[in-house]
């Protein structure tokens, strides 16, 4: 497998460029034309015409070496070359390589002093001992991507200790069932269904899952520099575990939890207690501005009410919840109910910024939605909005939808019969139903539509089998003529 140095040569430089870049016997004379070089040959100086190839300039700020089978930085003599060629690199993508030893990663980072972004996704780094990470040099990374590395929490903590200015951390798709780090001594115990991650824990088969997690959980210092955390696709179900992330990163402004099967946004202790008890989970996220909870397993409006407690939350994504499948309302009506419950949210599900007019319309629609419901079903937000907008008159129910069934005259030869017909049927569906009436197979049947208001134009053949009947603007009293194919 290639080293980082070999991958650089293969992707970014031709072999001849590397050879020419190391030829020290060629010298440029300022008093000669550009196409002349001077070559030293003992004590003589020979003039010859040749092409002058300058020494290679360092690479630009972005270096992409993903899926190159890289397993090491290179041999000792390669470090100077890496430093020389990569001194300007600020972003390095090493995703989907074969890196296993963290010391090789540190060797790479030490040769790139300006590096700010590092992607190590899908490397085999989960087996790295935390002791090696604790001895790592301090690195000025601002963005670290560790998706799909399955790095254990002890290693994550050891890394964070050496990343004092880290602002964005990616820990997605790492199969985390619990958060085994915390920055608070009196934190609530775990209530996850996680699998033991150490041999010592596996030997305690008789112990409960929560006891195992509590034994493995490490108390550490908070990392206040981290502002963005991507945690997508980890099978965590309890919000209590997510609160540990809030305590671990108290300055979080962006938290992405898409595809996490979270079942409730309340602490399990609060759910188990009296209903008058209030969750204080929002206190662990005092700076949170963007939250992505798409594809969670949330099925209660109470969870939306919990989100309203996050005072600085302004950008929210809550798509693909089971709750939305149970509501008998349109997508627009659902958006209105959400906006009315979330007074601080300015961007919802990736749409445009919520305007003042849209919010007022949503709040008034919210009042009308709950005004006729029993008091026990009216949320606390209803009383708050009622105090703002007052009691509203119900809207006039104007139904502009066409009738689903109309009475049509069917004529076959000399027989006329009036019947109700569903206008959402296709022409072919209608033929199948008429087969029982006139004993004629659908493939032997022709239909003609005659509008009662335009009889002078004659009938129109209904030629397209998949066309819906309502597309003919059929009204009660119109006629459909049935004819047999010859």
BELWOQUI-V833763 format. One record per helix or strand of 2 or more residues. SS is the DSSP state (A for helix, B for strand). FROM is the first residue (numbers start at 1). TO is the last residue. If there is no record, write none. Layout:
BEGIN
ss;from;to
SS;FROM;TO
SS;FROM;TO
END
This chain:
BEGIN
ss;from;to
A;4;12
A;15;21
B;26;27
B;36;41
B;44;49
B;62;64
A;78;85
B;91;93
A;102;110
B;117;119
A;130;134
B;143;145
A;153;161
B;168;170
B;181;182
A;199;202
A;209;216
B;218;219
B;228;230
A;239;248
B;254;256
A;268;272
A;281;284
B;290;292
A;301;307
B;315;317
A;322;326
A;331;341
B;347;348
A;356;371
A;375;377
A;380;389
B;405;412
B;415;422
A;427;438
A;442;444
B;445;450
A;455;457
B;460;461
A;469;472
B;479;484
END
